[in-house]
Amino acid sequence: MLAPAGGRRGEPPEFRAQRLSAPLVVTLGVLLAVEAVGGMVLFFARLTWSSRPGEELHVWCGIALTLVYAVYQWRHWSRVAPFRARFDYLLGLLASLSMALVNATGLWLGVAWFLEHRPGAGRPAAPLLTALHDVGSMLVLTFVGAHVGAVLMRDRRAGDPTGG
């Protein structure tokens, strides 16, 4: 279970450390890292060797990531709502929208993958969907990193020497 909200005025800085080490956040981070590395391997292997190594692992971890992310985002938003007109919130919104795009296109590609691996099935081509998924993935990594950085900078400017 995630700890109460930290990083707000008057709350102990230990709360953020507890949240960042919570099993849900750690699981999300591991799955996001596996998917990011696996996606880059698939992208480059598809372009250079016309192969797709580790695609099955990428599909299954993508399904798990989608489920874990949905739970994480629900809990995160219930803690930080309502939306505020601030840079860190805007970056968080862009990160969550790009993540939704990647999860939706990834699940669609996952269905195509399962269908193409049925006995007697051909290889369905989905180059535009794959391109949208690949570009969206790069946006996720960009906006998630920028969102976390903006939150940390906001805390630093607020005068919290612990960053909490």
C-alpha positions as CSV (number, residue, x, y, z in Angstrom):
1,M,0.0,0.0,0.0
2,L,1.3,3.5,-0.8
3,A,2.0,5.8,2.0
4,P,0.2,9.1,2.5
5,A,1.0,12.0,0.2
6,G,4.5,13.4,0.8
7,G,6.2,16.3,-0.8
8,R,3.6,18.8,0.4
9,R,4.1,21.4,3.0
10,G,4.0,20.2,6.5
11,E,4.4,16.5,5.7
12,P,7.5,14.5,6.6
13,P,9.9,13.8,3.6
14,E,10.0,10.1,4.5
15,F,6.6,9.7,2.8
16,R,8.0,10.2,-0.7
17,A,10.8,7.6,0.0
18,Q,8.1,5.2,1.2
19,R,6.0,5.7,-1.9
20,L,9.0,5.3,-4.2
21,S,9.9,2.0,-2.6
22,A,6.3,0.7,-2.6
23,P,5.9,-2.6,-4.4
24,L,3.5,-1.1,-6.9
25,V,5.9,1.7,-7.9
26,V,8.9,-0.7,-8.0
27,T,6.9,-3.1,-10.2
28,L,5.9,-0.3,-12.5
29,G,9.5,0.9,-12.8
30,V,10.8,-2.6,-13.6
31,L,8.1,-3.3,-16.2
32,L,8.6,0.1,-17.8
33,A,12.4,-0.5,-18.0
34,V,11.9,-4.0,-19.4
35,E,9.4,-2.6,-22.0
36,A,11.7,0.3,-22.9
37,V,14.8,-1.8,-23.4
38,G,12.8,-4.6,-25.2
39,G,11.1,-2.1,-27.4
40,M,14.4,-0.5,-28.5
41,V,15.8,-4.0,-29.2
42,L,12.7,-4.8,-31.3
43,F,12.9,-1.5,-33.1
44,F,16.6,-1.8,-34.1
45,A,16.4,-5.6,-34.8
46,R,13.4,-5.1,-37.1
47,L,15.2,-2.3,-39.0
48,T,18.6,-4.0,-39.2
49,W,17.9,-7.7,-39.4
50,S,14.2,-7.9,-40.2
51,S,13.7,-10.0,-37.0
52,R,11.8,-9.5,-33.8
53,P,13.7,-11.1,-30.9
54,G,12.0,-11.1,-27.6
55,E,8.7,-10.1,-29.0
56,E,6.7,-12.6,-26.9
57,L,8.3,-11.3,-23.7
58,H,7.5,-7.7,-24.8
59,V,3.9,-8.6,-25.4
60,W,3.4,-10.3,-22.0
61,C,5.3,-7.6,-20.1
62,G,3.2,-5.0,-22.0
63,I,0.0,-6.6,-20.8
64,A,1.3,-6.6,-17.2
65,L,2.6,-3.0,-17.6
66,T,-0.9,-1.9,-18.8
67,L,-2.6,-3.4,-15.7
68,V,0.0,-2.2,-13.2
69,Y,0.0,1.3,-14.8
70,A,-3.8,1.5,-14.6
71,V,-3.7,0.8,-10.8
72,Y,-0.7,3.1,-10.3
73,Q,-2.3,6.0,-12.2
74,W,-5.6,5.7,-10.4
75,R,-3.9,5.8,-7.0
76,H,-1.5,8.6,-8.1
77,W,-4.3,10.8,-9.5
78,S,-6.5,10.3,-6.4
79,R,-3.5,11.6,-4.4
80,V,-2.6,14.7,-6.5
81,A,-6.0,15.7,-7.9
82,P,-7.3,18.2,-8.9
83,F,-5.4,19.4,-11.9
84,R,-3.4,22.6,-11.2
85,A,-2.1,25.0,-13.8
86,R,1.5,24.2,-13.2
87,F,4.4,22.9,-15.3
88,D,4.8,19.6,-13.4
89,Y,1.0,18.9,-13.8
90,L,1.1,19.6,-17.5
91,L,4.1,17.3,-18.0
92,G,2.3,14.6,-15.9
93,L,-0.8,15.0,-18.1
94,L,1.3,14.6,-21.3
95,A,3.1,11.6,-19.8
96,S,-0.2,9.9,-18.9
97,L,-1.8,10.7,-22.3
98,S,1.3,9.3,-24.1
99,M,1.3,6.3,-21.9
100,A,-2.4,5.7,-22.7
101,L,-1.6,5.9,-26.4
102,V,1.3,3.4,-26.1
103,N,-0.8,1.0,-24.0
104,A,-3.7,1.1,-26.4
105,T,-1.6,0.7,-29.5
106,G,0.5,-2.0,-27.7
107,L,-2.6,-4.0,-26.7
108,W,-3.8,-3.7,-30.3
109,L,-0.4,-4.9,-31.6
110,G,-0.5,-7.7,-28.9
111,V,-3.8,-8.9,-30.3
112,A,-2.3,-8.9,-33.8
113,W,0.7,-10.8,-32.4
114,F,-1.6,-13.5,-30.8
115,L,-3.6,-13.8,-34.1
116,E,-0.4,-14.2,-36.2
117,H,0.8,-17.0,-34.0
118,R,-2.2,-19.2,-34.4
119,P,-1.7,-22.3,-36.4
120,G,-2.0,-21.5,-40.1
121,A,-2.1,-17.7,-39.6
122,G,-0.2,-15.3,-41.8
123,R,1.7,-12.2,-40.7
124,P,-0.6,-9.2,-40.5
125,A,1.2,-6.0,-41.4
126,A,0.5,-3.0,-39.2
127,P,3.3,-0.6,-40.0
128,L,1.4,2.6,-39.2
129,L,0.2,1.2,-35.9
130,T,3.7,0.0,-35.1
131,A,5.1,3.5,-36.0
132,L,2.5,5.2,-33.7
133,H,3.4,2.8,-30.9
134,D,7.2,3.4,-31.4
135,V,6.9,7.2,-31.5
136,G,4.5,7.2,-28.5
137,S,7.0,5.1,-26.5
138,M,9.6,7.7,-27.0
139,L,7.2,10.3,-25.9
140,V,6.4,8.3,-22.7
141,L,10.1,8.2,-21.8
142,T,10.5,11.9,-22.5
143,F,7.5,13.1,-20.6
144,V,7.8,10.7,-17.6
145,G,11.4,11.8,-17.1
146,A,10.5,15.5,-17.6
147,H,7.5,15.1,-15.1
148,V,9.7,13.6,-12.4
149,G,12.4,16.2,-13.0
150,A,9.8,19.0,-12.7
151,V,8.4,17.6,-9.5
152,L,11.9,17.4,-8.0
153,M,12.7,20.9,-9.1
154,R,9.4,22.2,-7.7
155,D,10.3,20.7,-4.3
156,R,13.8,22.1,-4.4
157,R,12.5,25.6,-5.2
158,A,10.0,25.2,-2.3
159,G,13.0,25.1,0.0
160,D,12.8,21.5,1.0
161,P,16.5,20.5,1.4
162,T,15.6,16.8,1.6
163,G,13.8,16.9,-1.8
164,G,10.8,15.3,-0.2
